[in-house]
Amino acid sequence: MTRHDEQFVRYLHAKETVDDRALHRPTLAHLIDLLEERAESHPDEPLRVVSVGSGTGSMCRRLLSWGVFDAHDEIKYIMVDRKQGMADQAAAAFAEWSHGAGWTAEPTTDGFRIERHGRRVSLTYVTSDLFEAMTVLPKAIDLVIAHAVVDILPLRRAVESLLSRLTDEGILYAPVTFDGRTSFRPAHEADDEIIAAYHETMRGDERAGPDTGSDLFSVLPSLGAPVVAAGGSDWVVHPPHDDDERVFLDRILGFVEESVIESDRVDDETLDHWLKARHGQLASDELAYIAHNVDVLAQLE
């Protein structure tokens, strides 16, 4: 992996606790209810899950740890990510986690298999983008997880693709979907200009836009998958920061910098002054950050 990729992996690890705090628990509880209903109606079938933009597999480990899949004794879990080398990162993360969590684990030709207390989880890694992966997977998926990913894709096309592989009454879970608000504190005179430019880079043919979380409430029903539960999942990071939060905030500032430079909507001096102030506040443990996200759960009719 390149140095840039290694930094991104460090960011993914750092944001795990931020996501833990952010996830909307009532929506997650509704997902558990739906999975329990499925286990009762299909007692002899495995739960088949696909996670797109899966990164190091943190969502799978989280859902296993939190008991979300407890109604199923056998789980077939496919992780899809377009970044080369991410499968190796996920395998290493699962090996470390499974040992600490009491799972027996062994590698397979295309992933990992873990087992504990009679529950078996087969993990398969696929290096591909969402659209390519969904054309080759069978129409036999019970749950698709799109964690913090549909807001960076053409929305309707992405949702159509995700729904296309679901079984009857299949479930789409889209947690931490960005929805239009970014804030840094203390306030800075260039905030409005820079944040507006940052949000504007999220628009266009290849990105869903800054209001994706809200847009899902109309796109999903129009494609035959009404929203059955939803709620806010804001990222909120404030002083005092631990080491992971400092890594997380530094990368968020990097995303803003890279996006705004590419947009060419803010002059270099204004952006440099803003970034210097923000990095100084991060170094002195003063910086607070909020991003408004939405967790959305939908089910095919």
Short mmCIF file of the C-alpha atoms (twelve columns), coordinates in Angstrom:
data_MODEL
# 
_entry.id   MODEL 
# 
loop_
_atom_site.group_PDB 
_atom_site.id 
_atom_site.type_symbol 
_atom_site.label_atom_id 
_atom_site.label_alt_id 
_atom_site.label_comp_id 
_atom_site.label_asym_id 
_atom_site.label_seq_id 
_atom_site.Cartn_x 
_atom_site.Cartn_y 
_atom_site.Cartn_z 
_atom_site.pdbx_PDB_model_num 
ATOM 1   C CA . MET A 1   0.000   0.000   0.000   1 
ATOM 2   C CA . THR A 2   1.131   3.562   -0.617  1 
ATOM 3   C CA . ARG A 3   1.847   5.970   2.226   1 
ATOM 4   C CA . HIS A 4   -1.428  7.725   1.408   1 
ATOM 5   C CA . ASP A 5   -3.290  4.405   1.673   1 
ATOM 6   C CA . GLU A 6   -1.600  3.671   5.006   1 
ATOM 7   C CA . GLN A 7   -2.758  7.056   6.309   1 
ATOM 8   C CA . PHE A 8   -6.288  6.273   5.170   1 
ATOM 9   C CA . VAL A 9   -6.222  2.912   6.978   1 
ATOM 10  C CA . ARG A 10  -5.065  4.695   10.121  1 
ATOM 11  C CA . TYR A 11  -8.001  7.078   9.704   1 
ATOM 12  C CA . LEU A 12  -10.419 4.147   9.344   1 
ATOM 13  C CA . HIS A 13  -9.148  2.647   12.579  1 
ATOM 14  C CA . ALA A 14  -9.292  6.021   14.314  1 
ATOM 15  C CA . LYS A 15  -12.898 6.688   13.354  1 
ATOM 16  C CA . GLU A 16  -14.226 3.391   14.728  1 
ATOM 17  C CA . THR A 17  -14.955 4.882   18.138  1 
ATOM 18  C CA . VAL A 18  -16.461 8.003   16.512  1 
ATOM 19  C CA . ASP A 19  -18.842 5.744   14.571  1 
ATOM 20  C CA . ASP A 20  -19.579 3.708   17.709  1 
ATOM 21  C CA . ARG A 21  -20.876 6.834   19.418  1 
ATOM 22  C CA . ALA A 22  -22.702 8.100   16.339  1 
ATOM 23  C CA . LEU A 23  -24.772 5.101   15.247  1 
ATOM 24  C CA . HIS A 24  -28.494 5.536   15.866  1 
ATOM 25  C CA . ARG A 25  -29.365 2.755   18.309  1 
ATOM 26  C CA . PRO A 26  -33.174 2.629   17.707  1 
ATOM 27  C CA . THR A 27  -32.524 2.050   13.990  1 
ATOM 28  C CA . LEU A 28  -30.035 -0.665  14.871  1 
ATOM 29  C CA . ALA A 29  -32.589 -2.218  17.240  1 
ATOM 30  C CA . HIS A 30  -35.116 -2.309  14.373  1 
ATOM 31  C CA . LEU A 31  -32.529 -4.086  12.221  1 
ATOM 32  C CA . ILE A 32  -32.115 -6.707  14.964  1 
ATOM 33  C CA . ASP A 33  -35.901 -7.220  14.993  1 
ATOM 34  C CA . LEU A 34  -35.984 -7.729  11.224  1 
ATOM 35  C CA . LEU A 35  -33.118 -10.226 11.365  1 
ATOM 36  C CA . GLU A 36  -34.842 -12.147 14.161  1 
ATOM 37  C CA . GLU A 37  -38.007 -12.332 12.044  1 
ATOM 38  C CA . ARG A 38  -35.970 -13.635 9.132   1 
ATOM 39  C CA . ALA A 39  -34.293 -16.288 11.304  1 
ATOM 40  C CA . GLU A 40  -37.713 -17.509 12.450  1 
ATOM 41  C CA . SER A 41  -39.116 -17.687 8.929   1 
ATOM 42  C CA . HIS A 42  -35.958 -19.238 7.401   1 
ATOM 43  C CA . PRO A 43  -34.564 -21.369 10.242  1 
ATOM 44  C CA . ASP A 44  -32.309 -23.587 8.129   1 
ATOM 45  C CA . GLU A 45  -30.765 -20.876 5.937   1 
ATOM 46  C CA . PRO A 46  -27.632 -18.835 6.552   1 
ATOM 47  C CA . LEU A 47  -27.826 -15.052 6.781   1 
ATOM 48  C CA . ARG A 48  -26.219 -13.643 3.634   1 
ATOM 49  C CA . VAL A 49  -24.729 -10.181 4.038   1 
ATOM 50  C CA . VAL A 50  -22.849 -7.887  1.680   1 
ATOM 51  C CA . SER A 51  -21.030 -4.813  2.968   1 
ATOM 52  C CA . VAL A 52  -19.911 -2.278  0.348   1 
ATOM 53  C CA . GLY A 53  -17.100 0.172   1.019   1 
ATOM 54  C CA . SER A 54  -16.220 -2.167  3.854   1 
ATOM 55  C CA . GLY A 55  -12.681 -0.910  4.499   1 
ATOM 56  C CA . THR A 56  -11.040 -2.929  7.265   1 
ATOM 57  C CA . GLY A 57  -14.302 -4.671  8.181   1 
ATOM 58  C CA . SER A 58  -15.045 -2.584  11.262  1 
ATOM 59  C CA . MET A 59  -18.819 -2.715  10.727  1 
ATOM 60  C CA . CYS A 60  -18.845 -6.512  10.635  1 
ATOM 61  C CA . ARG A 61  -16.801 -6.742  13.833  1 
ATOM 62  C CA . ARG A 62  -19.028 -4.138  15.487  1 
ATOM 63  C CA . LEU A 63  -22.279 -5.895  14.576  1 
ATOM 64  C CA . LEU A 64  -20.929 -9.242  15.759  1 
ATOM 65  C CA . SER A 65  -19.729 -7.702  19.019  1 
ATOM 66  C CA . TRP A 66  -23.035 -5.917  19.592  1 
ATOM 67  C CA . GLY A 67  -25.116 -9.061  19.050  1 
ATOM 68  C CA . VAL A 68  -26.886 -7.849  15.917  1 
ATOM 69  C CA . PHE A 69  -26.509 -11.256 14.224  1 
ATOM 70  C CA . ASP A 70  -27.230 -13.372 17.300  1 
ATOM 71  C CA . ALA A 71  -30.413 -14.877 15.831  1 
ATOM 72  C CA . HIS A 72  -28.365 -16.647 13.133  1 
ATOM 73  C CA . ASP A 73  -25.942 -19.527 13.678  1 
ATOM 74  C CA . GLU A 74  -24.443 -19.292 10.203  1 
ATOM 75  C CA . ILE A 75  -23.513 -16.051 8.467   1 
ATOM 76  C CA . LYS A 76  -21.988 -15.602 5.027   1 
ATOM 77  C CA . TYR A 77  -20.511 -12.127 4.922   1 
ATOM 78  C CA . ILE A 78  -18.995 -10.578 1.788   1 
ATOM 79  C CA . MET A 79  -16.921 -7.414  2.139   1 
ATOM 80  C CA . VAL A 80  -16.524 -5.275  -0.978  1 
ATOM 81  C CA . ASP A 81  -13.974 -2.483  -1.265  1 
ATOM 82  C CA . ARG A 82  -12.383 -0.976  -4.341  1 
ATOM 83  C CA . LYS A 83  -9.007  -0.205  -2.715  1 
ATOM 84  C CA . GLN A 84  -6.217  -2.644  -3.500  1 
ATOM 85  C CA . GLY A 85  -4.642  -4.043  -0.359  1 
ATOM 86  C CA . MET A 86  -7.664  -3.410  1.847   1 
ATOM 87  C CA . ALA A 87  -8.395  -7.149  2.025   1 
ATOM 88  C CA . ASP A 88  -5.034  -7.709  3.712   1 
ATOM 89  C CA . GLN A 89  -5.779  -4.922  6.181   1 
ATOM 90  C CA . ALA A 90  -9.172  -6.442  6.958   1 
ATOM 91  C CA . ALA A 91  -7.680  -9.908  7.406   1 
ATOM 92  C CA . ALA A 92  -5.101  -8.576  9.868   1 
ATOM 93  C CA . ALA A 93  -7.765  -6.647  11.788  1 
ATOM 94  C CA . PHE A 94  -10.032 -9.701  11.996  1 
ATOM 95  C CA . ALA A 95  -7.187  -11.952 13.114  1 
ATOM 96  C CA . GLU A 96  -6.362  -9.615  15.997  1 
ATOM 97  C CA . TRP A 97  -9.991  -8.986  16.930  1 
ATOM 98  C CA . SER A 98  -11.137 -12.619 16.791  1 
ATOM 99  C CA . HIS A 99  -8.375  -13.730 19.142  1 
ATOM 100 C CA . GLY A 100 -9.318  -11.106 21.715  1 
ATOM 101 C CA . ALA A 101 -13.059 -11.780 21.341  1 
ATOM 102 C CA . GLY A 102 -12.800 -15.534 21.840  1 
ATOM 103 C CA . TRP A 103 -13.473 -16.667 18.273  1 
ATOM 104 C CA . THR A 104 -11.513 -19.487 16.701  1 
ATOM 105 C CA . ALA A 105 -10.244 -18.323 13.335  1 
ATOM 106 C CA . GLU A 106 -8.648  -19.705 10.229  1 
ATOM 107 C CA . PRO A 107 -7.830  -18.215 6.840   1 
ATOM 108 C CA . THR A 108 -9.558  -19.462 3.691   1 
ATOM 109 C CA . THR A 109 -8.634  -19.083 0.039   1 
ATOM 110 C CA . ASP A 110 -10.696 -15.927 -0.320  1 
ATOM 111 C CA . GLY A 111 -11.012 -14.613 3.233   1 
ATOM 112 C CA . PHE A 112 -11.473 -15.824 6.769   1 
ATOM 113 C CA . ARG A 113 -13.673 -18.134 8.808   1 
ATOM 114 C CA . ILE A 114 -14.430 -17.593 12.484  1 
ATOM 115 C CA . GLU A 115 -16.483 -19.620 14.964  1 
ATOM 116 C CA . ARG A 116 -17.666 -19.236 18.555  1 
ATOM 117 C CA . HIS A 117 -20.377 -20.926 20.624  1 
ATOM 118 C CA . GLY A 118 -21.739 -22.683 17.546  1 
ATOM 119 C CA . ARG A 119 -21.958 -19.510 15.443  1 
ATOM 120 C CA . ARG A 120 -20.012 -19.663 12.182  1 
ATOM 121 C CA . VAL A 121 -19.095 -16.653 10.077  1 
ATOM 122 C CA . SER A 122 -17.556 -17.035 6.620   1 
ATOM 123 C CA . LEU A 123 -15.865 -13.806 5.520   1 
ATOM 124 C CA . THR A 124 -15.084 -13.229 1.867   1 
ATOM 125 C CA . TYR A 125 -13.167 -10.247 0.468   1 
ATOM 126 C CA . VAL A 126 -13.914 -8.818  -2.957  1 
ATOM 127 C CA . THR A 127 -11.737 -6.049  -4.393  1 
ATOM 128 C CA . SER A 128 -14.146 -4.216  -6.681  1 
ATOM 129 C CA . ASP A 129 -16.294 -1.159  -6.895  1 
ATOM 130 C CA . LEU A 130 -19.935 -1.398  -5.872  1 
ATOM 131 C CA . PHE A 131 -21.343 -1.532  -9.396  1 
ATOM 132 C CA . GLU A 132 -19.028 -4.279  -10.671 1 
ATOM 133 C CA . ALA A 133 -19.566 -6.384  -7.548  1 
ATOM 134 C CA . MET A 134 -23.346 -6.179  -7.762  1 
ATOM 135 C CA . THR A 135 -23.397 -7.440  -11.337 1 
ATOM 136 C CA . VAL A 136 -21.685 -10.721 -10.413 1 
ATOM 137 C CA . LEU A 137 -23.214 -11.487 -7.014  1 
ATOM 138 C CA . PRO A 138 -26.260 -13.792 -7.078  1 
ATOM 139 C CA . LYS A 139 -29.698 -12.400 -6.289  1 
ATOM 140 C CA . ALA A 140 -29.521 -14.049 -2.888  1 
ATOM 141 C CA . ILE A 141 -28.540 -11.344 -0.406  1 
ATOM 142 C CA . ASP A 142 -30.582 -10.817 2.738   1 
ATOM 143 C CA . LEU A 143 -28.862 -7.663  3.990   1 
ATOM 144 C CA . VAL A 144 -26.798 -5.025  2.221   1 
ATOM 145 C CA . ILE A 145 -24.791 -2.634  4.384   1 
ATOM 146 C CA . ALA A 146 -23.621 0.645   2.849   1 
ATOM 147 C CA . HIS A 147 -21.726 2.378   5.643   1 
ATOM 148 C CA . ALA A 148 -20.800 6.000   4.845   1 
ATOM 149 C CA . VAL A 149 -20.616 5.261   1.141   1 
ATOM 150 C CA . VAL A 150 -23.732 6.196   -0.892  1 
ATOM 151 C CA . ASP A 151 -23.070 9.925   -0.444  1 
ATOM 152 C CA . ILE A 152 -19.963 9.671   -2.618  1 
ATOM 153 C CA . LEU A 153 -21.684 7.835   -5.479  1 
ATOM 154 C CA . PRO A 154 -24.408 8.596   -8.056  1 
ATOM 155 C CA . LEU A 155 -27.282 8.106   -5.633  1 
ATOM 156 C CA . ARG A 156 -30.119 6.551   -7.640  1 
ATOM 157 C CA . ARG A 157 -27.776 4.317   -9.619  1 
ATOM 158 C CA . ALA A 158 -26.047 3.177   -6.416  1 
ATOM 159 C CA . VAL A 159 -29.305 2.411   -4.609  1 
ATOM 160 C CA . GLU A 160 -30.712 0.548   -7.628  1 
ATOM 161 C CA . SER A 161 -27.566 -1.548  -7.747  1 
ATOM 162 C CA . LEU A 162 -27.659 -2.327  -4.022  1 
ATOM 163 C CA . LEU A 163 -31.320 -3.325  -4.107  1 
ATOM 164 C CA . SER A 164 -30.915 -5.449  -7.234  1 
ATOM 165 C CA . ARG A 165 -29.217 -8.326  -5.401  1 
ATOM 166 C CA . LEU A 166 -31.597 -8.499  -2.431  1 
ATOM 167 C CA . THR A 167 -33.975 -11.381 -1.801  1 
ATOM 168 C CA . ASP A 168 -37.687 -10.768 -1.278  1 
ATOM 169 C CA . GLU A 169 -38.111 -8.501  1.753   1 
ATOM 170 C CA . GLY A 170 -34.346 -7.937  1.703   1 
ATOM 171 C CA . ILE A 171 -32.903 -5.182  3.861   1 
ATOM 172 C CA . LEU A 172 -30.712 -2.178  3.081   1 
ATOM 173 C CA . TYR A 173 -28.882 -0.568  6.015   1 
ATOM 174 C CA . ALA A 174 -27.139 2.721   5.196   1 
ATOM 175 C CA . PRO A 175 -25.605 4.057   8.417   1 
ATOM 176 C CA . VAL A 176 -23.623 7.308   8.719   1 
ATOM 177 C CA . THR A 177 -24.867 8.820   5.460   1 
ATOM 178 C CA . PHE A 178 -23.846 12.472  5.268   1 
ATOM 179 C CA . ASP A 179 -26.698 14.961  5.324   1 
ATOM 180 C CA . GLY A 180 -25.705 18.513  4.700   1 
ATOM 181 C CA . ARG A 181 -24.075 20.058  7.740   1 
ATOM 182 C CA . THR A 182 -20.431 20.485  8.719   1 
ATOM 183 C CA . SER A 183 -19.319 22.645  11.629  1 
ATOM 184 C CA . PHE A 184 -16.010 23.501  13.235  1 
ATOM 185 C CA . ARG A 185 -15.572 25.440  16.463  1 
ATOM 186 C CA . PRO A 186 -14.291 27.911  17.544  1 
ATOM 187 C CA . ALA A 187 -15.903 29.876  14.712  1 
ATOM 188 C CA . HIS A 188 -13.665 31.343  12.017  1 
ATOM 189 C CA . GLU A 189 -14.426 34.227  9.650   1 
ATOM 190 C CA . ALA A 190 -13.837 32.002  6.596   1 
ATOM 191 C CA . ASP A 191 -16.059 29.136  7.772   1 
ATOM 192 C CA . ASP A 192 -19.055 29.912  5.565   1 
ATOM 193 C CA . GLU A 193 -16.985 30.306  2.411   1 
ATOM 194 C CA . ILE A 194 -14.879 27.203  2.958   1 
ATOM 195 C CA . ILE A 195 -17.682 24.905  4.109   1 
ATOM 196 C CA . ALA A 196 -19.871 26.012  1.193   1 
ATOM 197 C CA . ALA A 197 -17.039 25.201  -1.230  1 
ATOM 198 C CA . TYR A 198 -16.466 21.855  0.514   1 
ATOM 199 C CA . HIS A 199 -20.129 20.890  0.227   1 
ATOM 200 C CA . GLU A 200 -20.269 22.004  -3.389  1 
ATOM 201 C CA . THR A 201 -17.554 19.466  -4.288  1 
ATOM 202 C CA . MET A 202 -20.018 16.757  -3.246  1 
ATOM 203 C CA . ARG A 203 -22.350 17.589  -6.141  1 
ATOM 204 C CA . GLY A 204 -22.148 16.345  -9.703  1 
ATOM 205 C CA . ASP A 205 -22.830 13.297  -11.850 1 
ATOM 206 C CA . GLU A 206 -20.500 11.046  -9.884  1 
ATOM 207 C CA . ARG A 207 -21.495 12.089  -6.365  1 
ATOM 208 C CA . ALA A 208 -24.859 12.040  -4.649  1 
ATOM 209 C CA . GLY A 209 -24.489 15.467  -3.059  1 
ATOM 210 C CA . PRO A 210 -24.371 16.867  0.465   1 
ATOM 211 C CA . ASP A 211 -28.049 16.108  1.195   1 
ATOM 212 C CA . THR A 212 -27.864 12.375  0.518   1 
ATOM 213 C CA . GLY A 213 -29.240 11.349  3.917   1 
ATOM 214 C CA . SER A 214 -32.450 13.300  3.297   1 
ATOM 215 C CA . ASP A 215 -32.634 12.267  -0.347  1 
ATOM 216 C CA . LEU A 216 -32.753 8.578   0.621   1 
ATOM 217 C CA . PHE A 217 -36.230 9.164   2.062   1 
ATOM 218 C CA . SER A 218 -37.579 9.758   -1.450  1 
ATOM 219 C CA . VAL A 219 -35.222 7.612   -3.546  1 
ATOM 220 C CA . LEU A 220 -35.703 4.389   -1.585  1 
ATOM 221 C CA . PRO A 221 -39.539 4.301   -1.685  1 
ATOM 222 C CA . SER A 222 -39.502 5.174   -5.380  1 
ATOM 223 C CA . LEU A 223 -37.432 2.024   -5.950  1 
ATOM 224 C CA . GLY A 224 -39.723 -0.224  -3.937  1 
ATOM 225 C CA . ALA A 225 -37.877 -0.120  -0.616  1 
ATOM 226 C CA . PRO A 226 -39.694 2.061   1.931   1 
ATOM 227 C CA . VAL A 227 -37.748 3.393   4.883   1 
ATOM 228 C CA . VAL A 228 -38.724 1.424   7.994   1 
ATOM 229 C CA . ALA A 229 -36.433 3.153   10.525  1 
ATOM 230 C CA . ALA A 230 -34.052 6.095   10.566  1 
ATOM 231 C CA . GLY A 231 -32.340 8.557   12.851  1 
ATOM 232 C CA . GLY A 232 -29.436 10.938  13.271  1 
ATOM 233 C CA . SER A 233 -25.898 9.587   13.537  1 
ATOM 234 C CA . ASP A 234 -23.853 12.751  13.869  1 
ATOM 235 C CA . TRP A 235 -20.099 12.660  14.189  1 
ATOM 236 C CA . VAL A 236 -19.345 14.804  17.244  1 
ATOM 237 C CA . VAL A 237 -15.738 15.214  18.333  1 
ATOM 238 C CA . HIS A 238 -14.786 17.764  20.963  1 
ATOM 239 C CA . PRO A 239 -11.959 18.454  23.414  1 
ATOM 240 C CA . PRO A 240 -10.275 16.827  25.177  1 
ATOM 241 C CA . HIS A 241 -9.179  14.552  22.312  1 
ATOM 242 C CA . ASP A 242 -7.656  11.124  22.591  1 
ATOM 243 C CA . ASP A 243 -5.017  9.955   20.086  1 
ATOM 244 C CA . ASP A 244 -7.558  8.416   17.694  1 
ATOM 245 C CA . GLU A 245 -9.662  11.566  17.665  1 
ATOM 246 C CA . ARG A 246 -6.600  13.649  16.795  1 
ATOM 247 C CA . VAL A 247 -5.870  11.327  13.856  1 
ATOM 248 C CA . PHE A 248 -9.520  11.489  12.814  1 
ATOM 249 C CA . LEU A 249 -9.709  15.293  12.934  1 
ATOM 250 C CA . ASP A 250 -6.392  15.706  11.110  1 
ATOM 251 C CA . ARG A 251 -7.712  13.562  8.244   1 
ATOM 252 C CA . ILE A 252 -11.033 15.452  8.174   1 
ATOM 253 C CA . LEU A 253 -9.081  18.687  7.769   1 
ATOM 254 C CA . GLY A 254 -7.149  16.953  5.002   1 
ATOM 255 C CA . PHE A 255 -10.370 16.022  3.211   1 
ATOM 256 C CA . VAL A 256 -11.574 19.633  3.413   1 
ATOM 257 C CA . GLU A 257 -8.229  20.942  2.147   1 
ATOM 258 C CA . GLU A 258 -8.039  18.527  -0.786  1 
ATOM 259 C CA . SER A 259 -11.651 19.126  -1.818  1 
ATOM 260 C CA . VAL A 260 -11.541 22.916  -1.576  1 
ATOM 261 C CA . ILE A 261 -8.243  23.146  -3.470  1 
ATOM 262 C CA . GLU A 262 -9.749  21.029  -6.248  1 
ATOM 263 C CA . SER A 263 -12.865 23.214  -6.358  1 
ATOM 264 C CA . ASP A 264 -10.846 26.406  -6.921  1 
ATOM 265 C CA . ARG A 265 -13.642 28.382  -5.202  1 
ATOM 266 C CA . VAL A 266 -11.539 29.773  -2.345  1 
ATOM 267 C CA . ASP A 267 -8.327  31.770  -2.773  1 
ATOM 268 C CA . ASP A 268 -5.148  30.137  -1.473  1 
ATOM 269 C CA . GLU A 269 -4.486  32.761  1.195   1 
ATOM 270 C CA . THR A 270 -7.932  32.361  2.772   1 
ATOM 271 C CA . LEU A 271 -7.688  28.578  2.792   1 
ATOM 272 C CA . ASP A 272 -4.136  28.596  4.177   1 
ATOM 273 C CA . HIS A 273 -5.143  30.968  6.968   1 
ATOM 274 C CA . TRP A 274 -8.152  28.794  7.872   1 
ATOM 275 C CA . LEU A 275 -6.130  25.572  7.841   1 
ATOM 276 C CA . LYS A 276 -3.361  27.089  9.969   1 
ATOM 277 C CA . ALA A 277 -5.941  28.182  12.542  1 
ATOM 278 C CA . ARG A 278 -7.672  24.785  12.563  1 
ATOM 279 C CA . HIS A 279 -4.466  22.766  12.861  1 
ATOM 280 C CA . GLY A 280 -3.339  25.083  15.645  1 
ATOM 281 C CA . GLN A 281 -6.611  24.492  17.490  1 
ATOM 282 C CA . LEU A 282 -6.204  20.752  17.012  1 
ATOM 283 C CA . ALA A 283 -2.663  20.873  18.390  1 
ATOM 284 C CA . SER A 284 -3.797  22.900  21.421  1 
ATOM 285 C CA . ASP A 285 -6.804  20.595  22.014  1 
ATOM 286 C CA . GLU A 286 -9.399  23.273  21.254  1 
ATOM 287 C CA . LEU A 287 -11.013 22.068  18.033  1 
ATOM 288 C CA . ALA A 288 -14.584 20.748  17.943  1 
ATOM 289 C CA . TYR A 289 -16.197 19.174  14.878  1 
ATOM 290 C CA . ILE A 290 -19.745 18.116  14.000  1 
ATOM 291 C CA . ALA A 291 -20.968 16.437  10.816  1 
ATOM 292 C CA . HIS A 292 -24.670 15.660  10.466  1 
ATOM 293 C CA . ASN A 293 -25.315 12.112  9.272   1 
ATOM 294 C CA . VAL A 294 -28.386 9.888   9.031   1 
ATOM 295 C CA . ASP A 295 -28.802 6.141   9.531   1 
ATOM 296 C CA . VAL A 296 -31.424 4.719   7.167   1 
ATOM 297 C CA . LEU A 297 -32.980 1.234   7.211   1 
ATOM 298 C CA . ALA A 298 -35.172 0.148   4.284   1 
ATOM 299 C CA . GLN A 299 -36.834 -3.086  3.251   1 
ATOM 300 C CA . LEU A 300 -38.062 -4.301  -0.111  1 
ATOM 301 C CA . GLU A 301 -41.826 -4.532  -0.368  1 
# 
